[in-house]
Amino acid sequence: MSVVAAVAVAVSMIIILAVSAIVVLLIFSALTYGSTTKRSKVKAHKMLEEKLLRLLRRDISILESEEVVWELLKDTSSR
């Protein structure tokens, strides 16, 4: 059971990171589409950085909660 749990945690982390990367690319392409001035590009990059930071904070909190679950699974399997 612990192998299944480890695989599930690894797959979920990969999915979370992949979805976050896709969202960041979509946001970046939407923000920079048609923008030709330097100011609009700088604004788009700043907005992208803010969105990326929010996504990373969310991913970190999800990974921390998965780590807690993993520790609980290890504790229960060792008993």
N, C-alpha and C positions, 0 to 999 in steps of 0.2 A: 504494500500500500504506500510506503514511503517513496518508492520510485515513481509511482503514478502521481503522487502529490508534487514531487520535484519536477516532473515533466509538465504538469499542469501550471505550476508557478512560472517555469521558464517560458512556456508557450504564451501565457498571459502577459509576461513582461515584454516579450518580442512583439506581440500584437499591439500593446499600448504604445511602444516606441515607434512602430511602423505607422500607426494611425496618426500619432503626433507629427511625424515627419511629413506625411501626406497633407495634413491640415496646414502645416506651416508653408509648404510649397504652394498650396492653393491660395492661401491668404496673400503670400508674396506676389504670385502671378496676378491676382485680382487687384492688388494695390498698385502694382507697377504697370498694368496694362494701359497703354495710351498716355502715360505720363512722360513728358519730354523735358520738362524744366527741372533744373537741379533742385529747386526747393521742394517740388512735389516728390521727387525721388528720395530726398532726405526725410521728408515727412513719412513716406511709405516705409522706409527702413526703420524709423523710430517706432512706428506702429507695429511693425513686424517684430522688433525686439521685445516690445511690451507683451505681445501675444505669445511669443516664444517663452518668455519668462513665466507667464501664467501657466502655460502648458507644462513647462518643466516642474514648476511647483506642484501642480496637480499630479504629475507622474511620480514625483518623489513621495508625495503623501500616499499614493496608491502602492508604491513599492514598499514603503515602510509598513503599511498595513498587511501586505502580503508576507513581509518578513516576520511579523508577529504571528500570523497564521502558521507559517512554516515552523517557527519555534514551538508553537503549541502542538503541531503535528509530531514534531520530533520528541517532545516531552511525553505525549500520550503513547507513541509507539515504543518508547524505551521502558515504559512501565509494564 
